[in-house]
Amino acid sequence: MPGPQYRDPWAAREAWRKSPIFSNRAMFRGMFPGLGTAVVAFTAYVIYDDFLASKPAHEHGGHTISH
């Protein structure tokens, strides 16, 4: 016997909707590939540029100004 009579004949065609590939979490995770790496790299650059890189002093009208 193949199963109960009330079985959905379209269940096999609708099964893809329940696949984890099409979940909301998976869709948002793949939306911006490389964004996390870019944020980390940009943050490291800003920290280096603001705190570690030596900057020459600028002179304006006889006053020494350091940015």
PDBQT receptor file of N, H, CA, C and O in Angstrom, charges set to zero:
ATOM      1  N   MET A   1       0.839  -1.176   0.000  1.00  0.00    +0.000 N 
ATOM      2  CA  MET A   1       0.000   0.000   0.000  1.00  0.00    +0.000 C 
ATOM      3  C   MET A   1       0.892   1.251   0.000  1.00  0.00    +0.000 C 
ATOM      4  O   MET A   1       1.807   1.323   0.821  1.00  0.00    +0.000 OA
ATOM      5  N   PRO A   2       0.675   2.217  -0.863  1.00  0.00    +0.000 N 
ATOM      6  CA  PRO A   2       1.546   3.371  -0.994  1.00  0.00    +0.000 C 
ATOM      7  C   PRO A   2       1.463   4.354   0.164  1.00  0.00    +0.000 C 
ATOM      8  O   PRO A   2       2.415   5.112   0.354  1.00  0.00    +0.000 OA
ATOM      9  N   GLY A   3       0.432   4.395   0.923  1.00  0.00    +0.000 N 
ATOM     10  H   GLY A   3      -0.342   3.779   0.769  1.00  0.00    +0.000 HD
ATOM     11  CA  GLY A   3       0.296   5.322   2.041  1.00  0.00    +0.000 C 
ATOM     12  C   GLY A   3      -1.139   5.791   2.154  1.00  0.00    +0.000 C 
ATOM     13  O   GLY A   3      -2.012   5.321   1.424  1.00  0.00    +0.000 OA
ATOM     14  N   PRO A   4      -1.384   6.706   3.057  1.00  0.00    +0.000 N 
ATOM     15  CA  PRO A   4      -2.760   7.189   3.229  1.00  0.00    +0.000 C 
ATOM     16  C   PRO A   4      -3.243   7.947   1.992  1.00  0.00    +0.000 C 
ATOM     17  O   PRO A   4      -2.450   8.477   1.213  1.00  0.00    +0.000 OA
ATOM     18  N   GLN A   5      -4.529   7.980   1.843  1.00  0.00    +0.000 N 
ATOM     19  H   GLN A   5      -5.172   7.549   2.476  1.00  0.00    +0.000 HD
ATOM     20  CA  GLN A   5      -5.138   8.607   0.680  1.00  0.00    +0.000 C 
ATOM     21  C   GLN A   5      -5.048  10.135   0.728  1.00  0.00    +0.000 C 
ATOM     22  O   GLN A   5      -5.133  10.784  -0.315  1.00  0.00    +0.000 OA
ATOM     23  N   TYR A   6      -4.881  10.709   1.897  1.00  0.00    +0.000 N 
ATOM     24  H   TYR A   6      -4.812  10.182   2.744  1.00  0.00    +0.000 HD
ATOM     25  CA  TYR A   6      -4.852  12.157   2.025  1.00  0.00    +0.000 C 
ATOM     26  C   TYR A   6      -3.447  12.739   1.838  1.00  0.00    +0.000 C 
ATOM     27  O   TYR A   6      -3.223  13.911   2.138  1.00  0.00    +0.000 OA
ATOM     28  N   ARG A   7      -2.521  11.949   1.357  1.00  0.00    +0.000 N 
ATOM     29  H   ARG A   7      -2.703  10.997   1.114  1.00  0.00    +0.000 HD
ATOM     30  CA  ARG A   7      -1.152  12.409   1.138  1.00  0.00    +0.000 C 
ATOM     31  C   ARG A   7      -1.123  13.500   0.062  1.00  0.00    +0.000 C 
ATOM     32  O   ARG A   7      -1.828  13.407  -0.943  1.00  0.00    +0.000 OA
ATOM     33  N   ASP A   8      -0.306  14.530   0.279  1.00  0.00    +0.000 N 
ATOM     34  H   ASP A   8       0.266  14.606   1.096  1.00  0.00    +0.000 HD
ATOM     35  CA  ASP A   8      -0.217  15.661  -0.647  1.00  0.00    +0.000 C 
ATOM     36  C   ASP A   8       0.574  15.243  -1.886  1.00  0.00    +0.000 C 
ATOM     37  O   ASP A   8       1.742  14.875  -1.760  1.00  0.00    +0.000 OA
ATOM     38  N   PRO A   9      -0.019  15.288  -3.070  1.00  0.00    +0.000 N 
ATOM     39  CA  PRO A   9       0.712  14.890  -4.270  1.00  0.00    +0.000 C 
ATOM     40  C   PRO A   9       1.783  15.920  -4.672  1.00  0.00    +0.000 C 
ATOM     41  O   PRO A   9       2.675  15.589  -5.453  1.00  0.00    +0.000 OA
ATOM     42  N   TRP A  10       1.716  17.149  -4.162  1.00  0.00    +0.000 N 
ATOM     43  H   TRP A  10       0.991  17.418  -3.528  1.00  0.00    +0.000 HD
ATOM     44  CA  TRP A  10       2.678  18.195  -4.511  1.00  0.00    +0.000 C 
ATOM     45  C   TRP A  10       3.789  18.349  -3.469  1.00  0.00    +0.000 C 
ATOM     46  O   TRP A  10       4.599  19.270  -3.574  1.00  0.00    +0.000 OA
ATOM     47  N   ALA A  11       3.841  17.481  -2.484  1.00  0.00    +0.000 N 
ATOM     48  H   ALA A  11       3.183  16.733  -2.399  1.00  0.00    +0.000 HD
ATOM     49  CA  ALA A  11       4.825  17.609  -1.406  1.00  0.00    +0.000 C 
ATOM     50  C   ALA A  11       6.262  17.547  -1.932  1.00  0.00    +0.000 C 
ATOM     51  O   ALA A  11       7.128  18.280  -1.455  1.00  0.00    +0.000 OA
ATOM     52  N   ALA A  12       6.511  16.686  -2.898  1.00  0.00    +0.000 N 
ATOM     53  H   ALA A  12       5.807  16.091  -3.285  1.00  0.00    +0.000 HD
ATOM     54  CA  ALA A  12       7.871  16.577  -3.436  1.00  0.00    +0.000 C 
ATOM     55  C   ALA A  12       8.278  17.857  -4.168  1.00  0.00    +0.000 C 
ATOM     56  O   ALA A  12       9.447  18.240  -4.138  1.00  0.00    +0.000 OA
ATOM     57  N   ARG A  13       7.336  18.509  -4.816  1.00  0.00    +0.000 N 
ATOM     58  H   ARG A  13       6.386  18.198  -4.841  1.00  0.00    +0.000 HD
ATOM     59  CA  ARG A  13       7.650  19.754  -5.532  1.00  0.00    +0.000 C 
ATOM     60  C   ARG A  13       7.821  20.933  -4.586  1.00  0.00    +0.000 C 
ATOM     61  O   ARG A  13       8.477  21.909  -4.951  1.00  0.00    +0.000 OA
ATOM     62  N   GLU A  14       7.259  20.879  -3.393  1.00  0.00    +0.000 N 
ATOM     63  H   GLU A  14       6.726  20.086  -3.097  1.00  0.00    +0.000 HD
ATOM     64  CA  GLU A  14       7.367  21.957  -2.421  1.00  0.00    +0.000 C 
ATOM     65  C   GLU A  14       8.470  21.713  -1.391  1.00  0.00    +0.000 C 
ATOM     66  O   GLU A  14       8.700  22.571  -0.539  1.00  0.00    +0.000 OA
ATOM     67  N   ALA A  15       9.146  20.593  -1.443  1.00  0.00    +0.000 N 
ATOM     68  H   ALA A  15       8.959  19.897  -2.135  1.00  0.00    +0.000 HD
ATOM     69  CA  ALA A  15      10.151  20.243  -0.437  1.00  0.00    +0.000 C 
ATOM     70  C   ALA A  15      11.341  21.193  -0.456  1.00  0.00    +0.000 C 
ATOM     71  O   ALA A  15      11.979  21.375   0.581  1.00  0.00    +0.000 OA
ATOM     72  N   TRP A  16      11.662  21.798  -1.577  1.00  0.00    +0.000 N 
ATOM     73  H   TRP A  16      11.143  21.650  -2.419  1.00  0.00    +0.000 HD
ATOM     74  CA  TRP A  16      12.806  22.703  -1.662  1.00  0.00    +0.000 C 
ATOM     75  C   TRP A  16      12.635  23.911  -0.745  1.00  0.00    +0.000 C 
ATOM     76  O   TRP A  16      13.626  24.496  -0.307  1.00  0.00    +0.000 OA
ATOM     77  N   ARG A  17      11.407  24.289  -0.451  1.00  0.00    +0.000 N 
ATOM     78  H   ARG A  17      10.602  23.814  -0.806  1.00  0.00    +0.000 HD
ATOM     79  CA  ARG A  17      11.164  25.456   0.402  1.00  0.00    +0.000 C 
ATOM     80  C   ARG A  17      11.628  25.223   1.836  1.00  0.00    +0.000 C 
ATOM     81  O   ARG A  17      11.932  26.176   2.553  1.00  0.00    +0.000 OA
ATOM     82  N   LYS A  18      11.682  23.984   2.248  1.00  0.00    +0.000 N 
ATOM     83  H   LYS A  18      11.435  23.210   1.666  1.00  0.00    +0.000 HD
ATOM     84  CA  LYS A  18      12.100  23.663   3.608  1.00  0.00    +0.000 C 
ATOM     85  C   LYS A  18      13.594  23.352   3.696  1.00  0.00    +0.000 C 
ATOM     86  O   LYS A  18      14.084  23.003   4.770  1.00  0.00    +0.000 OA
ATOM     87  N   SER A  19      14.306  23.470   2.614  1.00  0.00    +0.000 N 
ATOM     88  H   SER A  19      13.908  23.754   1.741  1.00  0.00    +0.000 HD
ATOM     89  CA  SER A  19      15.738  23.206   2.594  1.00  0.00    +0.000 C 
ATOM     90  C   SER A  19      16.464  24.284   3.392  1.00  0.00    +0.000 C 
ATOM     91  O   SER A  19      16.089  25.454   3.316  1.00  0.00    +0.000 OA
ATOM     92  N   PRO A  20      17.511  23.917   4.169  1.00  0.00    +0.000 N 
ATOM     93  CA  PRO A  20      18.238  24.928   4.950  1.00  0.00    +0.000 C 
ATOM     94  C   PRO A  20      18.995  25.934   4.086  1.00  0.00    +0.000 C 
ATOM     95  O   PRO A  20      19.382  26.995   4.574  1.00  0.00    +0.000 OA
ATOM     96  N   ILE A  21      19.205  25.622   2.836  1.00  0.00    +0.000 N 
ATOM     97  H   ILE A  21      18.890  24.759   2.440  1.00  0.00    +0.000 HD
ATOM     98  CA  ILE A  21      19.886  26.562   1.940  1.00  0.00    +0.000 C 
ATOM     99  C   ILE A  21      19.048  27.821   1.740  1.00  0.00    +0.000 C 
ATOM    100  O   ILE A  21      19.598  28.904   1.544  1.00  0.00    +0.000 OA
ATOM    101  N   PHE A  22      17.729  27.689   1.789  1.00  0.00    +0.000 N 
ATOM    102  H   PHE A  22      17.283  26.809   1.948  1.00  0.00    +0.000 HD
ATOM    103  CA  PHE A  22      16.831  28.805   1.537  1.00  0.00    +0.000 C 
ATOM    104  C   PHE A  22      16.289  29.428   2.817  1.00  0.00    +0.000 C 
ATOM    105  O   PHE A  22      15.297  30.155   2.766  1.00  0.00    +0.000 OA
ATOM    106  N   SER A  23      16.916  29.161   3.968  1.00  0.00    +0.000 N 
ATOM    107  H   SER A  23      17.722  28.571   4.009  1.00  0.00    +0.000 HD
ATOM    108  CA  SER A  23      16.463  29.782   5.211  1.00  0.00    +0.000 C 
ATOM    109  C   SER A  23      16.857  31.252   5.220  1.00  0.00    +0.000 C 
ATOM    110  O   SER A  23      17.764  31.659   4.494  1.00  0.00    +0.000 OA
ATOM    111  N   ASN A  24      16.187  32.042   6.031  1.00  0.00    +0.000 N 
ATOM    112  H   ASN A  24      15.450  31.712   6.621  1.00  0.00    +0.000 HD
ATOM    113  CA  ASN A  24      16.482  33.479   6.093  1.00  0.00    +0.000 C 
ATOM    114  C   ASN A  24      17.906  33.731   6.563  1.00  0.00    +0.000 C 
ATOM    115  O   ASN A  24      18.572  34.636   6.061  1.00  0.00    +0.000 OA
ATOM    116  N   ARG A  25      18.380  32.945   7.516  1.00  0.00    +0.000 N 
ATOM    117  H   ARG A  25      17.839  32.209   7.924  1.00  0.00    +0.000 HD
ATOM    118  CA  ARG A  25      19.731  33.128   8.032  1.00  0.00    +0.000 C 
ATOM    119  C   ARG A  25      20.775  32.889   6.938  1.00  0.00    +0.000 C 
ATOM    120  O   ARG A  25      21.732  33.651   6.808  1.00  0.00    +0.000 OA
ATOM    121  N   ALA A  26      20.586  31.847   6.171  1.00  0.00    +0.000 N 
ATOM    122  H   ALA A  26      19.808  31.228   6.277  1.00  0.00    +0.000 HD
ATOM    123  CA  ALA A  26      21.536  31.545   5.097  1.00  0.00    +0.000 C 
ATOM    124  C   ALA A  26      21.482  32.603   4.001  1.00  0.00    +0.000 C 
ATOM    125  O   ALA A  26      22.506  32.925   3.399  1.00  0.00    +0.000 OA
ATOM    126  N   MET A  27      20.303  33.143   3.739  1.00  0.00    +0.000 N 
ATOM    127  H   MET A  27      19.471  32.882   4.228  1.00  0.00    +0.000 HD
ATOM    128  CA  MET A  27      20.183  34.170   2.706  1.00  0.00    +0.000 C 
ATOM    129  C   MET A  27      20.903  35.448   3.122  1.00  0.00    +0.000 C 
ATOM    130  O   MET A  27      21.590  36.058   2.302  1.00  0.00    +0.000 OA
ATOM    131  N   PHE A  28      20.760  35.868   4.389  1.00  0.00    +0.000 N 
ATOM    132  H   PHE A  28      20.203  35.372   5.055  1.00  0.00    +0.000 HD
ATOM    133  CA  PHE A  28      21.410  37.095   4.857  1.00  0.00    +0.000 C 
ATOM    134  C   PHE A  28      22.911  36.902   5.013  1.00  0.00    +0.000 C 
ATOM    135  O   PHE A  28      23.677  37.841   4.794  1.00  0.00    +0.000 OA
ATOM    136  N   ARG A  29      23.347  35.703   5.388  1.00  0.00    +0.000 N 
ATOM    137  H   ARG A  29      22.725  34.940   5.566  1.00  0.00    +0.000 HD
ATOM    138  CA  ARG A  29      24.772  35.442   5.565  1.00  0.00    +0.000 C 
ATOM    139  C   ARG A  29      25.510  35.570   4.231  1.00  0.00    +0.000 C 
ATOM    140  O   ARG A  29      26.645  36.047   4.202  1.00  0.00    +0.000 OA
ATOM    141  N   GLY A  30      24.892  35.158   3.145  1.00  0.00    +0.000 N 
ATOM    142  H   GLY A  30      23.970  34.770   3.169  1.00  0.00    +0.000 HD
ATOM    143  CA  GLY A  30      25.543  35.203   1.849  1.00  0.00    +0.000 C 
ATOM    144  C   GLY A  30      25.309  36.495   1.084  1.00  0.00    +0.000 C 
ATOM    145  O   GLY A  30      25.771  36.636  -0.049  1.00  0.00    +0.000 OA
ATOM    146  N   MET A  31      24.592  37.447   1.693  1.00  0.00    +0.000 N 
ATOM    147  H   MET A  31      24.217  37.332   2.613  1.00  0.00    +0.000 HD
ATOM    148  CA  MET A  31      24.251  38.663   0.978  1.00  0.00    +0.000 C 
ATOM    149  C   MET A  31      25.474  39.553   0.725  1.00  0.00    +0.000 C 
ATOM    150  O   MET A  31      25.599  40.140  -0.350  1.00  0.00    +0.000 OA
ATOM    151  N   PHE A  32      26.364  39.653   1.697  1.00  0.00    +0.000 N 
ATOM    152  H   PHE A  32      26.263  39.176   2.570  1.00  0.00    +0.000 HD
ATOM    153  CA  PHE A  32      27.544  40.507   1.574  1.00  0.00    +0.000 C 
ATOM    154  C   PHE A  32      28.800  39.691   1.837  1.00  0.00    +0.000 C 
ATOM    155  O   PHE A  32      29.369  39.785   2.925  1.00  0.00    +0.000 OA
ATOM    156  N   PRO A  33      29.244  38.900   0.883  1.00  0.00    +0.000 N 
ATOM    157  CA  PRO A  33      30.444  38.098   1.126  1.00  0.00    +0.000 C 
ATOM    158  C   PRO A  33      31.669  38.996   1.249  1.00  0.00    +0.000 C 
ATOM    159  O   PRO A  33      31.867  39.905   0.442  1.00  0.00    +0.000 OA
ATOM    160  N   GLY A  34      32.484  38.738   2.257  1.00  0.00    +0.000 N 
ATOM    161  H   GLY A  34      32.324  38.000   2.912  1.00  0.00    +0.000 HD
ATOM    162  CA  GLY A  34      33.699  39.505   2.457  1.00  0.00    +0.000 C 
ATOM    163  C   GLY A  34      33.516  40.758   3.283  1.00  0.00    +0.000 C 
ATOM    164  O   GLY A  34      34.489  41.468   3.538  1.00  0.00    +0.000 OA
ATOM    165  N   LEU A  35      32.296  41.054   3.709  1.00  0.00    +0.000 N 
ATOM    166  H   LEU A  35      31.505  40.478   3.501  1.00  0.00    +0.000 HD
ATOM    167  CA  LEU A  35      32.060  42.270   4.490  1.00  0.00    +0.000 C 
ATOM    168  C   LEU A  35      32.779  42.204   5.833  1.00  0.00    +0.000 C 
ATOM    169  O   LEU A  35      33.352  43.203   6.268  1.00  0.00    +0.000 OA
ATOM    170  N   GLY A  36      32.761  41.065   6.491  1.00  0.00    +0.000 N 
ATOM    171  H   GLY A  36      32.295  40.254   6.138  1.00  0.00    +0.000 HD
ATOM    172  CA  GLY A  36      33.440  40.929   7.780  1.00  0.00    +0.000 C 
ATOM    173  C   GLY A  36      34.936  41.140   7.658  1.00  0.00    +0.000 C 
ATOM    174  O   GLY A  36      35.538  41.818   8.490  1.00  0.00    +0.000 OA
ATOM    175  N   THR A  37      35.541  40.568   6.631  1.00  0.00    +0.000 N 
ATOM    176  H   THR A  37      35.052  40.017   5.954  1.00  0.00    +0.000 HD
ATOM    177  CA  THR A  37      36.974  40.738   6.395  1.00  0.00    +0.000 C 
ATOM    178  C   THR A  37      37.293  42.196   6.089  1.00  0.00    +0.000 C 
ATOM    179  O   THR A  37      38.307  42.716   6.555  1.00  0.00    +0.000 OA
ATOM    180  N   ALA A  38      36.458  42.847   5.328  1.00  0.00    +0.000 N 
ATOM    181  H   ALA A  38      35.634  42.424   4.950  1.00  0.00    +0.000 HD
ATOM    182  CA  ALA A  38      36.684  44.250   4.987  1.00  0.00    +0.000 C 
ATOM    183  C   ALA A  38      36.579  45.146   6.216  1.00  0.00    +0.000 C 
ATOM    184  O   ALA A  38      37.360  46.086   6.361  1.00  0.00    +0.000 OA
ATOM    185  N   VAL A  39      35.636  44.871   7.092  1.00  0.00    +0.000 N 
ATOM    186  H   VAL A  39      35.001  44.107   6.974  1.00  0.00    +0.000 HD
ATOM    187  CA  VAL A  39      35.483  45.676   8.313  1.00  0.00    +0.000 C 
ATOM    188  C   VAL A  39      36.698  45.519   9.207  1.00  0.00    +0.000 C 
ATOM    189  O   VAL A  39      37.192  46.503   9.758  1.00  0.00    +0.000 OA
ATOM    190  N   VAL A  40      37.189  44.289   9.360  1.00  0.00    +0.000 N 
ATOM    191  H   VAL A  40      36.788  43.490   8.913  1.00  0.00    +0.000 HD
ATOM    192  CA  VAL A  40      38.376  44.053  10.187  1.00  0.00    +0.000 C 
ATOM    193  C   VAL A  40      39.596  44.740   9.576  1.00  0.00    +0.000 C 
ATOM    194  O   VAL A  40      40.369  45.368  10.300  1.00  0.00    +0.000 OA
ATOM    195  N   ALA A  41      39.783  44.637   8.283  1.00  0.00    +0.000 N 
ATOM    196  H   ALA A  41      39.155  44.127   7.694  1.00  0.00    +0.000 HD
ATOM    197  CA  ALA A  41      40.928  45.267   7.623  1.00  0.00    +0.000 C 
ATOM    198  C   ALA A  41      40.853  46.789   7.732  1.00  0.00    +0.000 C 
ATOM    199  O   ALA A  41      41.870  47.430   7.994  1.00  0.00    +0.000 OA
ATOM    200  N   PHE A  42      39.695  47.372   7.541  1.00  0.00    +0.000 N 
ATOM    201  H   PHE A  42      38.868  46.851   7.328  1.00  0.00    +0.000 HD
ATOM    202  CA  PHE A  42      39.552  48.820   7.639  1.00  0.00    +0.000 C 
ATOM    203  C   PHE A  42      39.788  49.298   9.070  1.00  0.00    +0.000 C 
ATOM    204  O   PHE A  42      40.420  50.333   9.279  1.00  0.00    +0.000 OA
ATOM    205  N   THR A  43      39.291  48.559  10.049  1.00  0.00    +0.000 N 
ATOM    206  H   THR A  43      38.777  47.718   9.879  1.00  0.00    +0.000 HD
ATOM    207  CA  THR A  43      39.513  48.917  11.447  1.00  0.00    +0.000 C 
ATOM    208  C   THR A  43      40.988  48.876  11.787  1.00  0.00    +0.000 C 
ATOM    209  O   THR A  43      41.494  49.769  12.466  1.00  0.00    +0.000 OA
ATOM    210  N   ALA A  44      41.684  47.850  11.323  1.00  0.00    +0.000 N 
ATOM    211  H   ALA A  44      41.273  47.124  10.772  1.00  0.00    +0.000 HD
ATOM    212  CA  ALA A  44      43.129  47.756  11.566  1.00  0.00    +0.000 C 
ATOM    213  C   ALA A  44      43.861  48.920  10.912  1.00  0.00    +0.000 C 
ATOM    214  O   ALA A  44      44.794  49.462  11.505  1.00  0.00    +0.000 OA
ATOM    215  N   TYR A  45      43.467  49.316   9.718  1.00  0.00    +0.000 N 
ATOM    216  H   TYR A  45      42.709  48.876   9.237  1.00  0.00    +0.000 HD
ATOM    217  CA  TYR A  45      44.087  50.444   9.035  1.00  0.00    +0.000 C 
ATOM    218  C   TYR A  45      43.872  51.745   9.802  1.00  0.00    +0.000 C 
ATOM    219  O   TYR A  45      44.805  52.532   9.963  1.00  0.00    +0.000 OA
ATOM    220  N   VAL A  46      42.652  51.974  10.274  1.00  0.00    +0.000 N 
ATOM    221  H   VAL A  46      41.894  51.334  10.144  1.00  0.00    +0.000 HD
ATOM    222  CA  VAL A  46      42.359  53.209  11.001  1.00  0.00    +0.000 C 
ATOM    223  C   VAL A  46      43.144  53.269  12.301  1.00  0.00    +0.000 C 
ATOM    224  O   VAL A  46      43.667  54.324  12.659  1.00  0.00    +0.000 OA
ATOM    225  N   ILE A  47      43.232  52.149  13.013  1.00  0.00    +0.000 N 
ATOM    226  H   ILE A  47      42.807  51.292  12.721  1.00  0.00    +0.000 HD
ATOM    227  CA  ILE A  47      44.012  52.116  14.253  1.00  0.00    +0.000 C 
ATOM    228  C   ILE A  47      45.476  52.393  13.952  1.00  0.00    +0.000 C 
ATOM    229  O   ILE A  47      46.112  53.172  14.662  1.00  0.00    +0.000 OA
ATOM    230  N   TYR A  48      46.014  51.785  12.936  1.00  0.00    +0.000 N 
ATOM    231  H   TYR A  48      45.498  51.152  12.359  1.00  0.00    +0.000 HD
ATOM    232  CA  TYR A  48      47.406  52.024  12.561  1.00  0.00    +0.000 C 
ATOM    233  C   TYR A  48      47.622  53.490  12.189  1.00  0.00    +0.000 C 
ATOM    234  O   TYR A  48      48.580  54.114  12.646  1.00  0.00    +0.000 OA
ATOM    235  N   ASP A  49      46.744  54.030  11.373  1.00  0.00    +0.000 N 
ATOM    236  H   ASP A  49      45.965  53.523  11.003  1.00  0.00    +0.000 HD
ATOM    237  CA  ASP A  49      46.908  55.395  10.881  1.00  0.00    +0.000 C 
ATOM    238  C   ASP A  49      46.769  56.425  12.006  1.00  0.00    +0.000 C 
ATOM    239  O   ASP A  49      47.504  57.412  12.028  1.00  0.00    +0.000 OA
ATOM    240  N   ASP A  50      45.852  56.212  12.925  1.00  0.00    +0.000 N 
ATOM    241  H   ASP A  50      45.255  55.410  12.907  1.00  0.00    +0.000 HD
ATOM    242  CA  ASP A  50      45.620  57.188  13.990  1.00  0.00    +0.000 C 
ATOM    243  C   ASP A  50      46.630  57.093  15.126  1.00  0.00    +0.000 C 
ATOM    244  O   ASP A  50      47.019  58.118  15.686  1.00  0.00    +0.000 OA
ATOM    245  N   PHE A  51      47.057  55.899  15.474  1.00  0.00    +0.000 N 
ATOM    246  H   PHE A  51      46.740  55.066  15.020  1.00  0.00    +0.000 HD
ATOM    247  CA  PHE A  51      47.850  55.743  16.689  1.00  0.00    +0.000 C 
ATOM    248  C   PHE A  51      49.303  55.364  16.442  1.00  0.00    +0.000 C 
ATOM    249  O   PHE A  51      50.170  55.766  17.218  1.00  0.00    +0.000 OA
ATOM    250  N   LEU A  52      49.595  54.625  15.417  1.00  0.00    +0.000 N 
ATOM    251  H   LEU A  52      48.891  54.299  14.786  1.00  0.00    +0.000 HD
ATOM    252  CA  LEU A  52      50.945  54.095  15.261  1.00  0.00    +0.000 C 
ATOM    253  C   LEU A  52      51.786  54.826  14.221  1.00  0.00    +0.000 C 
ATOM    254  O   LEU A  52      53.009  54.875  14.356  1.00  0.00    +0.000 OA
ATOM    255  N   ALA A  53      51.181  55.381  13.212  1.00  0.00    +0.000 N 
ATOM    256  H   ALA A  53      50.188  55.342  13.102  1.00  0.00    +0.000 HD
ATOM    257  CA  ALA A  53      51.939  56.049  12.158  1.00  0.00    +0.000 C 
ATOM    258  C   ALA A  53      52.395  57.418  12.654  1.00  0.00    +0.000 C 
ATOM    259  O   ALA A  53      51.604  58.185  13.202  1.00  0.00    +0.000 OA
ATOM    260  N   SER A  54      53.675  57.715  12.458  1.00  0.00    +0.000 N 
ATOM    261  H   SER A  54      54.318  57.092  12.013  1.00  0.00    +0.000 HD
ATOM    262  CA  SER A  54      54.163  59.026  12.881  1.00  0.00    +0.000 C 
ATOM    263  C   SER A  54      53.783  60.051  11.828  1.00  0.00    +0.000 C 
ATOM    264  O   SER A  54      53.918  59.822  10.626  1.00  0.00    +0.000 OA
ATOM    265  N   LYS A  55      53.307  61.182  12.312  1.00  0.00    +0.000 N 
ATOM    266  H   LYS A  55      53.197  61.368  13.288  1.00  0.00    +0.000 HD
ATOM    267  CA  LYS A  55      52.852  62.227  11.394  1.00  0.00    +0.000 C 
ATOM    268  C   LYS A  55      53.740  63.452  11.579  1.00  0.00    +0.000 C 
ATOM    269  O   LYS A  55      54.037  63.837  12.710  1.00  0.00    +0.000 OA
ATOM    270  N   PRO A  56      54.157  64.057  10.495  1.00  0.00    +0.000 N 
ATOM    271  CA  PRO A  56      54.956  65.278  10.618  1.00  0.00    +0.000 C 
ATOM    272  C   PRO A  56      54.094  66.452  11.073  1.00  0.00    +0.000 C 
ATOM    273  O   PRO A  56      52.901  66.514  10.774  1.00  0.00    +0.000 OA
ATOM    274  N   ALA A  57      54.708  67.374  11.795  1.00  0.00    +0.000 N 
ATOM    275  H   ALA A  57      55.677  67.324  12.038  1.00  0.00    +0.000 HD
ATOM    276  CA  ALA A  57      53.988  68.551  12.260  1.00  0.00    +0.000 C 
ATOM    277  C   ALA A  57      53.834  69.537  11.103  1.00  0.00    +0.000 C 
ATOM    278  O   ALA A  57      54.734  69.701  10.280  1.00  0.00    +0.000 OA
ATOM    279  N   HIS A  58      52.681  70.183  11.062  1.00  0.00    +0.000 N 
ATOM    280  H   HIS A  58      51.950  70.050  11.730  1.00  0.00    +0.000 HD
ATOM    281  CA  HIS A  58      52.413  71.182  10.031  1.00  0.00    +0.000 C 
ATOM    282  C   HIS A  58      52.628  72.567  10.631  1.00  0.00    +0.000 C 
ATOM    283  O   HIS A  58      52.317  72.794  11.801  1.00  0.00    +0.000 OA
ATOM    284  N   GLU A  59      53.155  73.484   9.840  1.00  0.00    +0.000 N 
ATOM    285  H   GLU A  59      53.408  73.300   8.890  1.00  0.00    +0.000 HD
ATOM    286  CA  GLU A  59      53.346  74.848  10.313  1.00  0.00    +0.000 C 
ATOM    287  C   GLU A  59      52.384  75.779   9.600  1.00  0.00    +0.000 C 
ATOM    288  O   GLU A  59      52.285  75.777   8.373  1.00  0.00    +0.000 OA
ATOM    289  N   HIS A  60      51.670  76.582  10.397  1.00  0.00    +0.000 N 
ATOM    290  H   HIS A  60      51.750  76.584  11.393  1.00  0.00    +0.000 HD
ATOM    291  CA  HIS A  60      50.743  77.571   9.869  1.00  0.00    +0.000 C 
ATOM    292  C   HIS A  60      51.009  78.886  10.581  1.00  0.00    +0.000 C 
ATOM    293  O   HIS A  60      50.700  79.011  11.766  1.00  0.00    +0.000 OA
ATOM    294  N   GLY A  61      51.571  79.867   9.895  1.00  0.00    +0.000 N 
ATOM    295  H   GLY A  61      51.822  79.766   8.932  1.00  0.00    +0.000 HD
ATOM    296  CA  GLY A  61      51.786  81.192  10.457  1.00  0.00    +0.000 C 
ATOM    297  C   GLY A  61      52.715  81.213  11.651  1.00  0.00    +0.000 C 
ATOM    298  O   GLY A  61      52.518  82.012  12.567  1.00  0.00    +0.000 OA
ATOM    299  N   GLY A  62      53.712  80.364  11.663  1.00  0.00    +0.000 N 
ATOM    300  H   GLY A  62      53.871  79.716  10.919  1.00  0.00    +0.000 HD
ATOM    301  CA  GLY A  62      54.660  80.340  12.755  1.00  0.00    +0.000 C 
ATOM    302  C   GLY A  62      54.273  79.433  13.894  1.00  0.00    +0.000 C 
ATOM    303  O   GLY A  62      55.073  79.224  14.805  1.00  0.00    +0.000 OA
ATOM    304  N   HIS A  63      53.073  78.887  13.875  1.00  0.00    +0.000 N 
ATOM    305  H   HIS A  63      52.423  79.057  13.134  1.00  0.00    +0.000 HD
ATOM    306  CA  HIS A  63      52.643  77.980  14.934  1.00  0.00    +0.000 C 
ATOM    307  C   HIS A  63      52.767  76.546  14.436  1.00  0.00    +0.000 C 
ATOM    308  O   HIS A  63      52.455  76.243  13.284  1.00  0.00    +0.000 OA
ATOM    309  N   THR A  64      53.220  75.688  15.306  1.00  0.00    +0.000 N 
ATOM    310  H   THR A  64      53.474  75.933  16.241  1.00  0.00    +0.000 HD
ATOM    311  CA  THR A  64      53.334  74.273  14.956  1.00  0.00    +0.000 C 
ATOM    312  C   THR A  64      52.040  73.580  15.354  1.00  0.00    +0.000 C 
ATOM    313  O   THR A  64      51.641  73.620  16.517  1.00  0.00    +0.000 OA
ATOM    314  N   ILE A  65      51.393  72.950  14.396  1.00  0.00    +0.000 N 
ATOM    315  H   ILE A  65      51.718  72.918  13.451  1.00  0.00    +0.000 HD
ATOM    316  CA  ILE A  65      50.134  72.251  14.645  1.00  0.00    +0.000 C 
ATOM    317  C   ILE A  65      50.334  70.780  14.295  1.00  0.00    +0.000 C 
ATOM    318  O   ILE A  65      50.784  70.445  13.199  1.00  0.00    +0.000 OA
ATOM    319  N   SER A  66      50.002  69.930  15.217  1.00  0.00    +0.000 N 
ATOM    320  H   SER A  66      49.637  70.202  16.107  1.00  0.00    +0.000 HD
ATOM    321  CA  SER A  66      50.099  68.492  14.980  1.00  0.00    +0.000 C 
ATOM    322  C   SER A  66      48.706  67.915  14.856  1.00  0.00    +0.000 C 
ATOM    323  O   SER A  66      47.883  68.097  15.752  1.00  0.00    +0.000 OA
ATOM    324  N   HIS A  67      48.423  67.223  13.763  1.00  0.00    +0.000 N 
ATOM    325  H   HIS A  67      49.092  67.076  13.035  1.00  0.00    +0.000 HD
ATOM    326  CA  HIS A  67      47.082  66.641  13.539  1.00  0.00    +0.000 C 
ATOM    327  C   HIS A  67      47.050  65.241  14.031  1.00  0.00    +0.000 C 
ATOM    328  O   HIS A  67      46.018  64.576  13.936  1.00  0.00    +0.000 OA
TER     329      HIS A  67
